[in-house]
């Protein structure tokens, strides 16, 4: 028998749920409390009462799931901190679940096999947004990872990327939008035709967190308590007028015509990525290399401008660093800032997963790459002898470069 306790405190709703799976039968019992404050004081008493009502002792818990965010700064720390404390005390794993998937899965239950546009109120006229496809076999599949956007730019952001999302979900029966973020001024001003409104008051709750956590439990996505962390999208609360005009602080903006869209790499991108790789690398990756990287779940992104693929990057997350395996931009679009944009995305992802820095290898003969990485703050920390093939049966060394993130 599996018992998963779920905690969700990322919004003004504080909720706890207990999911019990026995054979093919699954039950979920939820308790919740509304209020803008008091989550920290209320959460553990709610857990105690829920477990007592269900007749389940803490020692019988298999795992603790928690709402990872994004959301209220204090709120997501409360759920994460309580989950860590229980996990360490009971010596059981944790299951982090994002706030946006927890909203999307509610829509998936009502509108199966739909492309789901989930949005939550991030305050300051901004919204947290992500896109998913509810796949009958795989459950929720990420099309657009969570981003922070001005509410007024949501529709434009979606319009620019929707053709790509549709191409990656050809079996979708339709498109729906769900979540309280759509109530923000201007959020639905010009949504593409055919989008269906679902619950526009929806927020993440512990029952939805529990449902997603069960999937994670069965697919081995649990983490040790000391590895759990909240998901922050807004790294600063206050910006100067100049900074906001430039879109600084890690918050993407809808694109003006001619700009490139940064989206996760999928198998649909591989033919074009392989063409770029073969054009810019002396000893390029093979199609099998790309397929294996995606199958392994490596961090992989592409830059697209309309239907054209401009560049891509793939990185492997290790316990303490993110190892950049390949980063490439087509020759026609080099020296236009695209490599820096890809590197910035790898940096954001690595920091969100708690890495201390980035690691990569470069040929000593690749002077342009060495100059680029030096400018970006990488330092040489070693040499791998005869690491690269160099033609005519010879080998070339690799410089090992590392960039350590500012921990201050």
C-alpha positions as CSV (number, residue, x, y, z in Angstrom):
1,X,0.0,0.0,0.0
2,X,1.3,3.5,-0.9
3,X,0.5,6.6,1.1
4,X,1.6,10.0,-0.3
5,X,1.1,13.1,1.7
6,X,0.8,16.3,-0.4
7,X,1.3,19.9,0.7
8,X,0.4,23.0,-1.4
9,X,0.9,26.6,-0.1
10,X,2.0,28.5,-3.1
11,X,-1.2,30.7,-3.3
12,X,-3.7,32.1,-0.7
13,X,-5.1,28.5,-0.5
14,X,-3.3,26.3,2.0
15,X,-4.2,22.6,1.3
16,X,-3.1,19.1,2.4
17,X,-4.1,15.8,0.9
18,X,-3.5,12.1,1.5
19,X,-3.4,9.8,-1.5
20,X,-3.7,6.1,-0.9
21,X,-3.0,3.5,-3.6
22,X,-3.8,-0.1,-3.0
23,X,-3.7,-2.3,-6.0
24,X,-5.7,-0.7,-8.8
25,X,-7.7,1.5,-6.3
26,X,-6.7,5.1,-5.5
27,X,-8.3,7.4,-3.0
28,X,-7.5,11.1,-2.2
29,X,-8.7,13.0,0.9
30,X,-8.1,16.8,0.9
31,X,-8.4,19.5,3.5
32,X,-7.9,23.2,2.7
33,X,-7.9,26.7,4.3
34,X,-8.3,30.1,2.6
35,X,-6.4,33.1,3.7
36,X,-3.5,35.3,2.8
37,X,-1.5,34.5,5.9
38,X,-1.1,31.8,8.5
39,X,0.1,28.9,6.2
40,X,3.1,28.2,8.4
41,X,1.1,28.0,11.5
42,X,-1.8,26.0,10.0
43,X,0.0,23.5,7.8
44,X,1.3,20.9,10.4
45,X,-2.0,20.9,12.4
46,X,-3.9,20.3,9.2
47,X,-1.5,17.4,8.4
48,X,-2.0,15.9,11.9
49,X,-5.8,16.2,11.7
50,X,-5.9,14.7,8.1
51,X,-3.8,11.7,9.1
52,X,-5.8,11.1,12.2
53,X,-9.1,11.3,10.2
54,X,-7.7,8.8,7.7
55,X,-6.2,6.5,10.4
56,X,-2.8,6.7,8.9
57,X,0.3,7.2,11.0
58,X,3.2,9.2,9.9
59,X,5.4,6.1,9.9
60,X,3.2,4.6,7.2
61,X,3.9,7.4,4.7
62,X,5.7,6.4,1.6
63,X,6.6,9.9,0.4
64,X,5.8,13.6,0.9
65,X,4.9,15.7,-2.1
66,X,5.0,19.4,-2.1
67,X,3.9,22.3,-4.3
68,X,7.2,23.6,-5.7
69,X,5.9,26.8,-7.2
70,X,6.3,29.2,-8.7
71,X,4.1,31.3,-6.4
72,X,4.3,33.4,-3.3
73,X,7.9,33.5,-2.0
74,X,7.0,32.6,1.6
75,X,4.3,30.1,0.6
76,X,6.5,27.9,-1.5
77,X,9.2,27.9,1.1
78,X,6.7,26.8,3.8
79,X,5.6,23.7,1.8
80,X,9.2,22.8,0.9
81,X,10.5,23.4,4.4
82,X,7.8,21.3,6.1
83,X,8.2,18.5,3.5
84,X,12.0,18.5,4.0
85,X,11.5,18.3,7.8
86,X,9.1,15.4,7.5
87,X,11.3,13.6,4.9
88,X,14.4,13.8,7.0
89,X,12.6,12.8,10.2
90,X,10.8,9.9,8.6
91,X,13.6,9.0,6.2
92,X,11.3,9.0,3.2
93,X,11.7,10.7,-0.2
94,X,10.0,13.9,-1.5
95,X,8.2,14.5,-4.7
96,X,8.3,18.2,-6.0
97,X,5.3,19.2,-8.1
98,X,5.1,22.5,-10.0
99,X,2.2,24.8,-9.5
100,X,1.4,25.2,-13.2
101,X,1.2,21.4,-13.8
102,X,-1.0,21.2,-10.8
103,X,-3.4,23.6,-12.5
104,X,-3.1,22.0,-15.9
105,X,-3.8,18.5,-14.6
106,X,-7.2,19.8,-13.4
107,X,-8.1,20.9,-16.9
108,X,-6.8,17.6,-18.3
109,X,-9.4,15.7,-16.2
110,X,-12.2,17.8,-17.8
111,X,-10.8,18.2,-21.3
112,X,-8.6,15.1,-22.0
113,X,-6.1,15.2,-24.9
114,X,-6.1,19.0,-25.1
115,X,-3.3,21.4,-25.4
116,X,-3.4,23.2,-22.1
117,X,-2.4,26.8,-21.5
118,X,-2.0,27.3,-17.7
119,X,-1.6,30.8,-16.1
120,X,-1.4,31.9,-12.5
121,X,-1.4,35.4,-11.0
122,X,2.2,36.5,-10.3
123,X,1.2,39.9,-9.0
124,X,2.6,43.2,-10.4
125,X,0.4,42.7,-13.5
126,X,2.5,39.6,-14.4
127,X,1.6,35.9,-14.8
128,X,3.3,32.6,-14.5
129,X,2.6,30.7,-17.7
130,X,3.3,27.2,-19.1
131,X,1.9,25.0,-21.9
132,X,1.2,21.3,-21.8
133,X,-0.3,18.6,-23.9
134,X,-2.4,16.0,-22.1
135,X,-1.2,12.8,-23.7
136,X,-3.2,9.6,-23.1
137,X,0.0,7.5,-22.8
138,X,2.4,9.9,-21.1
139,X,0.2,12.2,-19.1
140,X,1.2,15.9,-19.0
141,X,4.0,16.6,-21.5
142,X,5.7,20.0,-21.3
143,X,5.5,22.2,-24.4
144,X,6.5,25.4,-22.8
145,X,8.3,25.4,-19.4
146,X,7.1,27.9,-16.8
147,X,7.9,31.5,-17.6
148,X,7.1,34.9,-16.1
149,X,5.3,37.3,-18.4
150,X,3.5,40.7,-18.3
151,X,-0.2,39.7,-18.5
152,X,-0.6,42.1,-21.4
153,X,1.9,40.0,-23.5
154,X,0.4,36.6,-22.8
155,X,-1.7,36.4,-25.9
156,X,1.2,37.6,-28.2
157,X,3.6,35.1,-26.6
158,X,1.1,32.3,-27.2
159,X,0.4,33.4,-30.8
160,X,4.1,33.3,-31.7
161,X,4.6,29.8,-30.3
162,X,1.3,28.1,-30.8
163,X,2.2,26.7,-34.3
164,X,5.2,24.9,-32.8
165,X,3.2,23.5,-29.9
166,X,0.5,22.3,-32.4
167,X,3.2,20.6,-34.5
168,X,4.4,18.8,-31.4
169,X,0.9,17.7,-30.4
170,X,-0.8,16.7,-33.7
171,X,-3.3,14.5,-31.9
172,X,-4.6,17.2,-29.6
173,X,-8.4,17.6,-29.8
174,X,-8.3,21.3,-29.1
175,X,-6.7,24.1,-27.0
176,X,-7.9,25.3,-23.6
177,X,-6.7,27.9,-21.1
178,X,-7.0,27.4,-17.4
179,X,-6.0,29.2,-14.2
180,X,-6.6,32.4,-12.2
181,X,-3.9,34.2,-14.2
182,X,-6.3,34.6,-17.1
183,X,-8.3,37.1,-15.0
184,X,-5.5,39.7,-15.2
185,X,-6.1,42.7,-17.3
186,X,-5.3,42.1,-20.9
187,X,-4.4,38.4,-20.5
188,X,-7.1,37.2,-22.9
189,X,-7.1,40.3,-25.2
190,X,-6.2,38.5,-28.4
191,X,-6.1,34.7,-27.8
192,X,-6.0,32.7,-31.0
193,X,-9.4,31.6,-32.3
194,X,-10.6,28.2,-31.1
195,X,-9.2,28.4,-27.5
196,X,-11.7,27.1,-25.0
197,X,-11.9,28.6,-21.5
198,X,-11.8,26.1,-18.7
199,X,-11.8,27.0,-15.0
200,X,-10.5,30.6,-14.9
201,X,-10.4,30.6,-11.0
202,X,-8.3,27.4,-10.8
203,X,-5.3,27.4,-8.5
204,X,-2.9,24.5,-7.5
205,X,-4.3,22.3,-4.7
206,X,-2.9,19.4,-2.8
207,X,-5.2,16.9,-4.5
208,X,-3.7,17.8,-7.9
209,X,-0.2,17.8,-6.4
210,X,-0.9,14.3,-5.1
211,X,-2.2,13.0,-8.5
212,X,1.0,14.2,-10.2
213,X,3.2,13.0,-7.4
214,X,1.8,9.5,-7.8
215,X,2.9,9.5,-11.5
216,X,6.3,10.7,-10.3
217,X,6.5,8.0,-7.7
218,X,5.9,5.3,-10.3
219,X,8.4,6.8,-12.7
220,X,11.2,7.2,-10.1
221,X,11.1,11.0,-9.9
222,X,11.4,11.3,-6.1
223,X,14.3,13.2,-4.6
224,X,16.2,13.1,-1.3
225,X,14.9,15.7,1.3
226,X,18.2,17.6,1.2
227,X,17.9,18.0,-2.6
228,X,14.4,19.5,-2.6
229,X,14.1,23.2,-3.5
230,X,11.4,25.7,-4.4
231,X,11.0,26.9,-8.0
232,X,11.5,30.6,-8.3
233,X,10.9,32.5,-11.6
234,X,11.1,36.0,-10.3
235,X,14.6,36.4,-9.0
236,X,14.0,40.1,-8.0
237,X,10.8,41.8,-6.9
238,X,11.8,45.4,-7.8
239,X,13.2,46.7,-11.1
240,X,14.1,50.1,-12.3
241,X,12.2,51.6,-15.2
242,X,15.2,51.0,-17.4
243,X,15.6,47.4,-16.3
244,X,11.9,46.6,-16.9
245,X,12.1,48.2,-20.4
246,X,15.0,45.8,-21.2
247,X,13.1,42.8,-19.8
248,X,15.9,42.2,-17.2
249,X,15.6,39.9,-14.2
250,X,15.1,36.7,-16.1
251,X,11.6,37.5,-17.3
252,X,11.0,36.7,-21.0
253,X,8.9,39.0,-23.1
254,X,6.7,38.3,-26.1
255,X,8.7,38.7,-29.3
256,X,8.6,41.5,-31.7
257,X,8.7,40.4,-35.4
258,X,12.0,38.9,-36.3
259,X,13.0,37.8,-32.8
260,X,13.7,34.1,-32.0
261,X,11.7,31.9,-29.8
262,X,13.5,29.7,-27.2
263,X,11.6,26.4,-26.8
264,X,12.5,22.9,-25.5
265,X,14.0,20.6,-28.1
266,X,11.9,17.6,-29.2
267,X,12.4,14.9,-31.8
268,X,10.8,17.2,-34.4
269,X,13.8,19.4,-34.3
270,X,16.4,16.7,-34.8
271,X,16.7,16.8,-38.6
272,X,17.4,20.6,-38.6
273,X,19.6,20.4,-35.5
274,X,21.7,17.7,-37.3
275,X,22.1,19.9,-40.3
276,X,23.5,22.7,-38.2
277,X,25.7,20.4,-36.3
278,X,27.2,18.9,-39.5
279,X,27.8,22.4,-40.9
280,X,29.6,23.9,-37.9
281,X,31.4,20.9,-36.3
282,X,34.4,19.1,-37.7
283,X,33.3,15.9,-35.9
284,X,29.6,16.3,-35.5
285,X,27.1,14.5,-33.3
286,X,25.2,11.7,-35.0
287,X,21.4,11.5,-35.0
288,X,21.7,8.7,-32.5
289,X,23.6,11.0,-30.1
290,X,20.7,13.5,-30.3
291,X,18.1,10.8,-29.8
292,X,20.0,9.3,-26.8
293,X,20.3,12.8,-25.2
294,X,16.6,13.4,-25.4
295,X,15.7,9.9,-24.2
296,X,18.0,10.5,-21.2
297,X,16.1,13.7,-20.3
298,X,19.1,16.0,-20.8
299,X,18.4,19.8,-20.8
300,X,17.9,20.6,-24.5
301,X,16.7,23.8,-26.1
302,X,16.3,25.3,-29.6
303,X,16.0,28.8,-31.0
304,X,13.5,29.2,-33.7
305,X,12.6,32.2,-35.8
306,X,9.3,31.4,-37.6
307,X,9.9,27.9,-39.0
308,X,13.7,28.2,-39.1
309,X,15.9,26.7,-36.5
310,X,18.8,29.0,-35.6
311,X,20.6,27.1,-33.0
312,X,20.5,24.6,-30.1
313,X,22.1,23.5,-26.9
314,X,22.2,20.3,-24.8
315,X,23.4,20.0,-21.2
316,X,23.6,17.1,-18.7
317,X,22.8,17.9,-15.1
318,X,25.3,16.4,-12.7
319,X,24.9,16.6,-8.8
320,X,27.0,19.8,-8.6
321,X,27.4,21.2,-12.1
322,X,25.6,21.3,-15.5
323,X,27.9,19.8,-18.2
324,X,27.3,21.5,-21.5
325,X,27.6,18.8,-24.1
326,X,26.9,20.8,-27.3
327,X,25.9,24.3,-28.3
328,X,25.7,25.4,-31.9
329,X,24.3,28.2,-34.0
330,X,23.9,28.1,-37.8
331,X,26.6,29.9,-39.7
332,X,24.2,32.4,-41.1
333,X,23.1,33.5,-37.6
334,X,26.4,33.5,-35.8
335,X,27.7,36.6,-33.9
336,X,24.1,37.8,-33.3
337,X,23.8,36.9,-29.6
338,X,22.1,33.6,-30.1
339,X,24.8,31.5,-28.5
340,X,24.7,33.8,-25.5
341,X,20.9,33.4,-25.3
342,X,21.3,29.6,-25.3
343,X,24.0,29.8,-22.7
344,X,21.8,32.0,-20.5
345,X,19.0,29.4,-20.7
346,X,21.4,26.6,-19.6
347,X,22.5,28.9,-16.7
348,X,18.9,29.5,-15.5
349,X,18.1,25.8,-15.6
350,X,21.3,24.8,-13.8
351,X,20.8,27.4,-11.1
352,X,17.1,26.3,-10.6
353,X,18.4,22.7,-10.0
354,X,20.9,23.9,-7.5
355,X,24.1,23.5,-9.5
356,X,27.2,25.5,-8.5
357,X,28.3,26.1,-12.1
358,X,28.8,25.0,-15.7
359,X,31.4,22.7,-17.2
360,X,32.4,22.0,-20.8
361,X,35.3,21.0,-23.1
362,X,36.7,23.0,-26.0
363,X,39.4,22.2,-28.6
364,X,42.5,24.4,-28.1
365,X,42.3,25.1,-31.8
366,X,38.8,26.6,-31.5
367,X,39.9,30.2,-30.8
368,X,36.5,31.7,-31.3
369,X,34.9,29.4,-28.8
370,X,37.6,30.0,-26.2
371,X,37.2,33.8,-26.6
372,X,33.5,33.5,-26.2
373,X,33.6,31.4,-23.1
374,X,36.3,33.5,-21.5
375,X,34.1,36.6,-22.1
376,X,31.2,34.7,-20.4
377,X,33.3,34.0,-17.3
378,X,34.6,30.5,-17.9
379,X,38.1,29.6,-16.6
380,X,40.3,26.7,-17.7
381,X,40.6,24.1,-14.9
382,X,42.3,21.2,-16.7
383,X,43.2,19.4,-19.9
384,X,41.9,16.1,-21.2
385,X,44.7,14.6,-23.3
386,X,43.8,13.2,-26.8
387,X,40.1,13.8,-26.1
388,X,38.9,14.8,-29.6
389,X,39.5,13.1,-32.9
390,X,41.4,15.3,-35.2
391,X,41.5,13.5,-38.6
392,X,44.2,11.3,-40.2
393,X,44.1,9.1,-37.1
394,X,45.3,11.8,-34.8
395,X,43.8,13.2,-31.6
396,X,43.5,16.7,-30.1
397,X,43.5,17.7,-26.4
398,X,40.4,19.3,-24.8
399,X,40.6,22.3,-22.5
400,X,38.2,21.8,-19.5
401,X,36.4,25.1,-18.7
402,X,34.3,25.9,-15.7
403,X,32.1,28.8,-14.7
404,X,31.2,29.0,-11.1
405,X,27.9,30.9,-10.2
406,X,28.0,33.8,-7.8
407,X,26.8,32.3,-4.5
408,X,26.5,35.6,-2.8
